Amino acid sequence: MAEAKRIERPLSPFMFVKYYRLQLTAVTSVMIRITGNALMVATLLVVWWLLALAAGPDAFETAEWWITSWVGNLVMFGSLWAVWYHYLGGLRHLVFDAGKGLELETAEKLGWGCVYGSVVLTVLTVIIYWI
């Protein structure tokens, strides 16, 4: 008897949506988590380098080679960007916790500020390092 009264409903509200644009606020939130986890991996590399320094010249030479290779430079550059992105995202979250910037337009501007700001600060840090 319950089967006869069943209403036909779509399986998912998104079933008929052909194109869904992921919101910037969602992407920035996910990127905060990704950069936080990536920074843990980079921290392990730095700890390995410090342990190799204490272990002796042979271990340090191996660690130093990996850290200063193109792979190590790429990881460290990515880690530098992740530090700045994670920092700016934390500031953005602090603003949200204060109850400010919660309007959609403002939240999106703050999200773009995290994206562009992290790139600019990364490039500036590298330029200052090389001077």
Phi and psi restraints in degrees (value plus and minus 20) as a CYANA .aco file:
   2 ALA   PHI     -87.3   -47.3
   2 ALA   PSI     -50.3   -10.3
   3 GLU   PHI     -87.6   -47.6
   3 GLU   PSI     -51.9   -11.9
   4 ALA   PHI     -90.6   -50.6
   4 ALA   PSI     -47.9    -7.9
   5 LYS   PHI    -112.7   -72.7
   5 LYS   PSI     -19.7    20.3
   6 ARG   PHI     -86.3   -46.3
   6 ARG   PSI     113.5   153.5
   7 ILE   PHI    -112.9   -72.9
   7 ILE   PSI     115.0   155.0
   8 GLU   PHI     -95.7   -55.7
   8 GLU   PSI     100.4   140.4
   9 ARG   PHI    -147.0  -107.0
   9 ARG   PSI     133.0   173.0
  10 PRO   PHI     -86.3   -46.3
  10 PRO   PSI     133.2   173.2
  11 LEU   PHI     -89.8   -49.8
  11 LEU   PSI     -52.7   -12.7
  12 SER   PHI    -165.5  -125.5
  12 SER   PSI     124.1   164.1
  13 PRO   PHI     -87.8   -47.8
  13 PRO   PSI     -38.6     1.4
  14 PHE   PHI    -117.3   -77.3
  14 PHE   PSI     -13.8    26.2
  15 MET   PHI     -84.4   -44.4
  15 MET   PSI     -51.5   -11.5
  16 PHE   PHI    -122.5   -82.5
  16 PHE   PSI     -17.2    22.8
  17 VAL   PHI    -106.4   -66.4
  17 VAL   PSI      99.0   139.0
  18 LYS   PHI    -102.6   -62.6
  18 LYS   PSI     -59.7   -19.7
  19 TYR   PHI    -147.5  -107.5
  19 TYR   PSI     102.0   142.0
  20 TYR   PHI    -138.3   -98.3
  20 TYR   PSI     104.3   144.3
  21 ARG   PHI    -114.3   -74.3
  21 ARG   PSI      98.1   138.1
  22 LEU   PHI     -86.2   -46.2
  22 LEU   PSI     114.2   154.2
  23 GLN   PHI     -94.4   -54.4
  23 GLN   PSI     123.2   163.2
  24 LEU   PHI     -80.4   -40.4
  24 LEU   PSI     -57.7   -17.7
  25 THR   PHI     -82.7   -42.7
  25 THR   PSI     -55.9   -15.9
  26 ALA   PHI     -89.9   -49.9
  26 ALA   PSI     -61.5   -21.5
  27 VAL   PHI     -84.2   -44.2
  27 VAL   PSI     -64.6   -24.6
  28 THR   PHI     -85.3   -45.3
  28 THR   PSI     -55.4   -15.4
  29 SER   PHI     -84.4   -44.4
  29 SER   PSI     -63.8   -23.8
  30 VAL   PHI     -86.6   -46.6
  30 VAL   PSI     -59.0   -19.0
  31 MET   PHI     -85.8   -45.8
  31 MET   PSI     -51.1   -11.1
  32 ILE   PHI     -80.7   -40.7
  32 ILE   PSI     -64.1   -24.1
  33 ARG   PHI     -87.7   -47.7
  33 ARG   PSI     -61.1   -21.1
  34 ILE   PHI     -84.7   -44.7
  34 ILE   PSI     -65.2   -25.2
  35 THR   PHI     -86.4   -46.4
  35 THR   PSI     -55.2   -15.2
  36 GLY   PHI     -81.7   -41.7
  36 GLY   PSI     -63.3   -23.3
  37 ASN   PHI     -90.1   -50.1
  37 ASN   PSI     -56.9   -16.9
  38 ALA   PHI     -85.7   -45.7
  38 ALA   PSI     -55.4   -15.4
  39 LEU   PHI     -86.8   -46.8
  39 LEU   PSI     -49.6    -9.6
  40 MET   PHI     -85.6   -45.6
  40 MET   PSI     -59.4   -19.4
  41 VAL   PHI     -85.3   -45.3
  41 VAL   PSI     -64.1   -24.1
  42 ALA   PHI     -82.8   -42.8
  42 ALA   PSI     -56.9   -16.9
  43 THR   PHI     -83.8   -43.8
  43 THR   PSI     -58.5   -18.5
  44 LEU   PHI     -82.2   -42.2
  44 LEU   PSI     -57.1   -17.1
  45 LEU   PHI     -85.2   -45.2
  45 LEU   PSI     -61.1   -21.1
  46 VAL   PHI     -87.1   -47.1
  46 VAL   PSI     -59.5   -19.5
  47 VAL   PHI     -83.4   -43.4
  47 VAL   PSI     -60.9   -20.9
  48 TRP   PHI     -79.7   -39.7
  48 TRP   PSI     -62.6   -22.6
  49 TRP   PHI     -83.1   -43.1
  49 TRP   PSI     -62.4   -22.4
  50 LEU   PHI     -87.6   -47.6
  50 LEU   PSI     -60.3   -20.3
  51 LEU   PHI     -84.7   -44.7
  51 LEU   PSI     -58.0   -18.0
  52 ALA   PHI     -85.9   -45.9
  52 ALA   PSI     -54.5   -14.5
  53 LEU   PHI     -82.3   -42.3
  53 LEU   PSI     -59.6   -19.6
  54 ALA   PHI     -98.2   -58.2
  54 ALA   PSI     -43.8    -3.8
  55 ALA   PHI     -98.0   -58.0
  55 ALA   PSI     -46.3    -6.3
  56 GLY   PHI     116.8   156.8
  56 GLY   PSI     153.4   193.4
  57 PRO   PHI     -82.9   -42.9
  57 PRO   PSI     -58.7   -18.7
  58 ASP   PHI     -87.5   -47.5
  58 ASP   PSI     -66.1   -26.1
  59 ALA   PHI     -85.5   -45.5
  59 ALA   PSI     -59.2   -19.2
  60 PHE   PHI     -87.0   -47.0
  60 PHE   PSI     -58.7   -18.7
  61 GLU   PHI     -81.7   -41.7
  61 GLU   PSI     -60.7   -20.7
  62 THR   PHI     -85.6   -45.6
  62 THR   PSI     -67.8   -27.8
  63 ALA   PHI     -84.1   -44.1
  63 ALA   PSI     -61.8   -21.8
  64 GLU   PHI     -83.1   -43.1
  64 GLU   PSI     -58.2   -18.2
  65 TRP   PHI     -82.8   -42.8
  65 TRP   PSI     -64.0   -24.0
  66 TRP   PHI     -87.8   -47.8
  66 TRP   PSI     -62.3   -22.3
  67 ILE   PHI     -87.5   -47.5
  67 ILE   PSI     -56.2   -16.2
  68 THR   PHI    -113.8   -73.8
  68 THR   PSI     -18.7    21.3
  69 SER   PHI     -94.4   -54.4
  69 SER   PSI     154.5   194.5
  70 TRP   PHI     -84.1   -44.1
  70 TRP   PSI     -52.3   -12.3
  71 VAL   PHI     -87.6   -47.6
  71 VAL   PSI     -65.3   -25.3
  72 GLY   PHI     -83.8   -43.8
  72 GLY   PSI     -61.2   -21.2
  73 ASN   PHI     -82.8   -42.8
  73 ASN   PSI     -59.7   -19.7
  74 LEU   PHI     -85.2   -45.2
  74 LEU   PSI     -63.2   -23.2
  75 VAL   PHI     -84.3   -44.3
  75 VAL   PSI     -62.7   -22.7
  76 MET   PHI     -89.0   -49.0
  76 MET   PSI     -57.2   -17.2
  77 PHE   PHI     -84.7   -44.7
  77 PHE   PSI     -65.2   -25.2
  78 GLY   PHI     -82.2   -42.2
  78 GLY   PSI     -56.3   -16.3
  79 SER   PHI     -87.9   -47.9
  79 SER   PSI     -57.3   -17.3
  80 LEU   PHI     -82.8   -42.8
  80 LEU   PSI     -64.5   -24.5
  81 TRP   PHI     -82.1   -42.1
  81 TRP   PSI     -61.5   -21.5
  82 ALA   PHI     -83.5   -43.5
  82 ALA   PSI     -57.2   -17.2
  83 VAL   PHI     -82.3   -42.3
  83 VAL   PSI     -67.9   -27.9
  84 TRP   PHI     -86.4   -46.4
  84 TRP   PSI     -61.3   -21.3
  85 TYR   PHI     -84.2   -44.2
  85 TYR   PSI     -65.0   -25.0
  86 HIS   PHI     -84.6   -44.6
  86 HIS   PSI     -58.8   -18.8
  87 TYR   PHI     -84.1   -44.1
  87 TYR   PSI     -69.9   -29.9
  88 LEU   PHI     -84.8   -44.8
  88 LEU   PSI     -56.7   -16.7
  89 GLY   PHI     -85.3   -45.3
  89 GLY   PSI     -55.4   -15.4
  90 GLY   PHI     -86.2   -46.2
  90 GLY   PSI     -60.6   -20.6
  91 LEU   PHI     -83.2   -43.2
  91 LEU   PSI     -60.8   -20.8
  92 ARG   PHI     -81.4   -41.4
  92 ARG   PSI     -62.5   -22.5
  93 HIS   PHI     -86.0   -46.0
  93 HIS   PSI     -55.5   -15.5
  94 LEU   PHI     -83.6   -43.6
  94 LEU   PSI     -59.3   -19.3
  95 VAL   PHI     -83.3   -43.3
  95 VAL   PSI     -63.1   -23.1
  96 PHE   PHI     -83.3   -43.3
  96 PHE   PSI     -60.1   -20.1
  97 ASP   PHI     -83.4   -43.4
  97 ASP   PSI     -46.9    -6.9
  98 ALA   PHI    -100.1   -60.1
  98 ALA   PSI     -22.3    17.7
  99 GLY   PHI      64.1   104.1
  99 GLY   PSI      -5.2    34.8
 100 LYS   PHI    -129.2   -89.2
 100 LYS   PSI     135.7   175.7
 101 GLY   PHI      50.1    90.1
 101 GLY   PSI       1.3    41.3
 102 LEU   PHI    -106.5   -66.5
 102 LEU   PSI     -27.6    12.4
 103 GLU   PHI     -87.5   -47.5
 103 GLU   PSI     128.0   168.0
 104 LEU   PHI     -78.1   -38.1
 104 LEU   PSI     -64.8   -24.8
 105 GLU   PHI     -84.5   -44.5
 105 GLU   PSI     -62.8   -22.8
 106 THR   PHI     -88.2   -48.2
 106 THR   PSI     -61.6   -21.6
 107 ALA   PHI     -82.5   -42.5
 107 ALA   PSI     -57.8   -17.8
 108 GLU   PHI     -89.6   -49.6
 108 GLU   PSI     -58.8   -18.8
 109 LYS   PHI     -83.2   -43.2
 109 LYS   PSI     -61.6   -21.6
 110 LEU   PHI     -84.9   -44.9
 110 LEU   PSI     -55.5   -15.5
 111 GLY   PHI     -83.5   -43.5
 111 GLY   PSI     -66.1   -26.1
 112 TRP   PHI     -85.4   -45.4
 112 TRP   PSI     -52.5   -12.5
 113 GLY   PHI     -82.0   -42.0
 113 GLY   PSI     -58.4   -18.4
 114 CYS   PHI     -84.7   -44.7
 114 CYS   PSI     -63.8   -23.8
 115 VAL   PHI     -85.9   -45.9
 115 VAL   PSI     -76.3   -36.3
 116 TYR   PHI     -89.3   -49.3
 116 TYR   PSI     -59.3   -19.3
 117 GLY   PHI     -81.8   -41.8
 117 GLY   PSI     -60.2   -20.2
 118 SER   PHI     -86.2   -46.2
 118 SER   PSI     -57.7   -17.7
 119 VAL   PHI     -87.5   -47.5
 119 VAL   PSI     -66.0   -26.0
 120 VAL   PHI     -83.0   -43.0
 120 VAL   PSI     -65.5   -25.5
 121 LEU   PHI     -86.1   -46.1
 121 LEU   PSI     -54.6   -14.6
 122 THR   PHI     -84.4   -44.4
 122 THR   PSI     -67.3   -27.3
 123 VAL   PHI     -83.5   -43.5
 123 VAL   PSI     -63.0   -23.0
 124 LEU   PHI     -81.8   -41.8
 124 LEU   PSI     -60.9   -20.9
 125 THR   PHI     -83.1   -43.1
 125 THR   PSI     -62.9   -22.9
 126 VAL   PHI     -85.5   -45.5
 126 VAL   PSI     -61.2   -21.2
 127 ILE   PHI     -83.5   -43.5
 127 ILE   PSI     -65.4   -25.4
 128 ILE   PHI     -83.3   -43.3
 128 ILE   PSI     -57.7   -17.7
 129 TYR   PHI     -83.5   -43.5
 129 TYR   PSI     -60.0   -20.0
 130 TRP   PHI    -100.7   -60.7
 130 TRP   PSI     -32.8     7.2
